[in-house]
Amino acid sequence: MTGVHVAGPALFARYAYPPNELGYCGADDPSALLRQATGTVTDQDRSRAQQFDGAWPYLEALARGVGVDDPLDPRVIEAYWLGGPLLDSVNSEELVAYLRSEFGKRNDIGLLSDLDGRDRALAHHSFHVLVVYPWVRLLRKHGAVPLSVLQNCRIRWGEVCDVGDEYAEVMSSPLVFDGNQLTRGPETIEPVRWNIDGIPLGPAPVRGNLVALHWDWLCDTISATQAGALDLAEESALEIVNLRLRERTV
C-alpha cells in the first residue's frame, strides 16, 4: 500500500509523473521522474520535486504542521496526494495566507482570493485542483473542457476490474457537473496505463484491488482507509466550490 517502505521522493514521483509526462508541470525530463518512481533515488530528487511549483508549497506547509524538516517525508507526501489525519496539522487560515503569498501574483487563480472563515482549506491536491486552479470558474461557460481537466487532474480511486500488459480497466466515480453543482457521479469503467515499456509507476495492479489514479495513469495500490481519506479531502474542496456555485460567484 502507499507509503509502505517507499522513499518519499519515489512516492512523490508516482503521482507527479503523469502530468509531468504531459508537460503540464515539473522538470523537462519525465524519464528521470519515472526512474525516481521506481525507487532509483538520486541527489537531484529534491530539486526535481521543487520544480512542481503547485505542489511544493503544500508539502512545505504540511512538513511544518507535522513538525518534520523534510517536505519529502513519505508521511507528508501521502497526506498531500491521498489525505488523512495529517491534514489537520495545518491551520486553515494560515494555509490560505501562505498560498496567497505563493500564488497571489498569478492572474489565473481560481477561488483562492474569495475564501473566508467559512472555508476549510486543506493542504491536499484536491484543494489545489478544485479551488486554486482556475478551471472551476470556467465550468458554466465552457462545460466539457474544464470538467475534463478537473476530472483528470484530481487524484481519484477505483477498483481494478481487468489487467492487460500495459493498461488496466478500473471502476471509479468521475466528476459530473449539472450546471449548478460539481459532484462525484455514478461509477464507470475507465482504461488507465500502469506501465511504460515494462516500467510501472507502482505495484502491478491486481484485479479487485483498490488503486489511485492521476490523469490516465494508475499510480499505486491503496487501502480502503486511504480511499476513504481521499474522498473526505475531495469532499472538503467540493464543499467550497459548491458554496460559491450556489452563491453564483463562479
JOMO-V165281 format. One record per run of one state. SS is the DSSP state (a for helix, b for strand, c for the rest). FROM is the first residue (numbers start at 0). LEN is the number of residues. If there is no record, write none. Layout:
SS & FROM & LEN
SS & FROM & LEN
This chain:
c & 0 & 7
a & 7 & 14
c & 21 & 8
a & 29 & 8
c & 37 & 7
a & 44 & 6
c & 50 & 5
a & 55 & 11
c & 66 & 7
a & 73 & 9
c & 82 & 2
a & 84 & 5
c & 89 & 2
a & 91 & 12
c & 103 & 8
a & 111 & 3
c & 114 & 10
a & 124 & 8
c & 132 & 2
a & 134 & 8
c & 142 & 1
a & 143 & 10
c & 153 & 2
b & 155 & 8
c & 163 & 3
b & 166 & 11
c & 177 & 4
b & 181 & 12
c & 193 & 1
b & 194 & 2
c & 196 & 2
b & 198 & 2
c & 200 & 9
b & 209 & 5
c & 214 & 2
b & 216 & 6
c & 222 & 1
a & 223 & 23
c & 246 & 4
